Amino acid sequence: MAYRFRLETVLRVRRIQEERARAELLAARTAEHAATTEHDRRGAVLDAARAAGLPDGSRLQWTAARDHHERLASAVEAARAAEVAAADLTSRSLAHWESAAADLKGLERLDERHRAEWRAEQERTEQKRLDEGAAARARDRRRTTDDGGRP
């Protein structure tokens, strides 16, 4: 008789849930890294624009450059907000994965315990069978010797 865990279907579902949660965590970490990279890139562009300063030319050029700096600053703020949102998503994804992994681990431990109990029962059954066989052979030998050595 082969071992079969009664909750095998639930265990399979938990494995799928854990794998999906792990994939979501990976995607969230990737998105967080991309958001951080974009924030850093936009910050560097703004820093370079500020370092270049405002033009000394006409008022129109000066106003256009100042507006450009303001747009760059807004882009940096938006990138920072995206970075914070991505970090929050990563945090929630991590908590979800940890929960799914704990659920899976609990069922796996239960399966291991049941499997060990099943093996022990199989070994007891096999030992009982061997003991009964040995006892029957011993009985047969006693009968043979009691009958005067004839089978």
N, C-alpha and C positions, 0 to 999 in steps of 0.2 A: 504494500500500500504506500503510495507516494504522499509526501507531506503537502498539505494545502492550508494556507493561512486563511482563516474565515473572513478576514477583513482585507483580502488581497485587492479587491476593487477599490476600496477606500485608500489603501496604500498607493495604488497606481495613480489615483486622482491627486493625492497629496504630493506625489513626485512631480506630476505635471504642474501643479500649482507652484511648487518650489522652483521648478525650472523657469516658469514664466516670470515669477517674481525676481529671479536672478537676472533674467534677460531685461526686465524693466529697470532693474538697478543699473545694469551695464549701460543701457540707453540713457538713463538719467545722469550717470557719471560722465558719459560722453558729451551730453548736452551741456552739463555744467562746465566741463573743460572748454568746450567751444565758446560758451558765453564769457568765461574768464579771458580767453584769448582775444575775443572781440572787444571786450572792455579795455584790455591792455592796449590793443591796436588803436582804438579810438582815442584813448588817453594820450598815446604817443603822437597822434596826428594833431590833437589840440595843443599839446605842449610845443610841438614844432611850429604851429601857427602863431602861438603866443610869443615864442622866441623870435620869430621873424618880425614881430611887432606890427603896428599899423602903418600904412603908407603915409608919406609926407605930402602926397600929391593933392588933388582936388578933394573937396568935401565929399563928393559923390564916391570917390575911390575909398576914402576913409570910412564912410558909412557902410559901404558894401563889405569892406574887410571886417568891420566890427560885427555886422550881421552874420558874416560867415563864421566868426569866432563864436558867436552866440549859438548858431546852429550846431557847431562842433561840440560845444559844451552841453547842449541838449542831447546830442547823440551819445555823449559819454554818460549822461544821467540815465538815458534809456538803456544803454548797455549795462550799466550798474544794476538797474532794476531787473533786467533779464538775468543777470548773474545771480542776484538774490533769489529770484523765483526758481532758477535752476538748482541752486543749493537747497532750497526748501523741498523741491521735488526729489532730489537725491536723498535727503534726510527721511522723507516719508517712504520712499522706495526701499531704503535700507531697513526701516522698521517693518515694512510689509514682508520683505525677504526674511528677516530674522524670525518673524512670527511663523511664516510658512516653513522655514527650516526646522524650527522647534517642533511644529506639528508633525512634520515628516519624521524627525528623529524619535519622537515618542512612539509613533507607530512602528518604526523599524526596531526599536528596543522590544516592543511587545511581540513582534514577529520573531525576533531572536529568542526570546524567552519561550514562546510556544514551540518553536523549532527544537530547542534544547529539551523541552518536556517530551516532545514527540520522539526524539532520538532516544531518550532515556527509556521511554515505553517500548520502543522497538528493541532496544538492547535487552530489556527485561523479558520481553516475549521470546526473543531468540535464545536467551539463557534458559528460560523455562523449557523451551523445546529441546534444547541440548540436554538439559537435566533429565527430562522425561525419556529421551532416547537412551541415555546412559543407564537410567534406572531399568528400562525395559531390557537392555542387553544384560545387565547384571542379574535380573530376574531369570532371563533365559539361561544364563550360565549356571545359576543355582539349580534350576530345574534339571539341566543337563547333568550336573554332578550328583543331584539327588536321585536321578533315574539310573545311576550307575555308569555314567559317562556316555550314554547313548543319546543321540539327538532325538 
